[in-house]
Amino acid sequence: MGILGKFDAKSNRRECKYDVQAFGEVIPERQAAGEPFALETCYLSAAQFSGLLSAQLQKASLFSTLERDYGVELGYSDEEVDATMPDPRTAELLGVSKREPLLRIRQVIYSTKGVVILYVLGLYRSDRHNLVIRRYR
């Protein structure tokens, strides 16, 4: 089991061990040159962030909205990165073949107080995304 919980490869979903509910639709929200390169689904506490459903996130980022409107200070995240094959819907939304692997990044994002704020599942076109990692010993 990874840092984020048990993953079901067939459904491309994770059994999330945190008290969160889905927020919003899975949409191609990140684009470059008019072409989608990422799909992200965010899961947050419906009770704590109920007003987000009416927020205009097109004008401000989710993180800035959480900080400004809810007083949340984002601190750090635990992330898992791997490769996965897209399902037919994801392949269509991202404009890739069903045989083209995607980068899958799963994040649990915490406040500066160590409280889980949100879980993010991101699917990224591998031909349009670069991951840079710095490691210290």
Order of alpha helices (4+ residues) and beta strands (2+ residues): beta-beta-beta-beta-alpha-beta-alpha-beta-beta
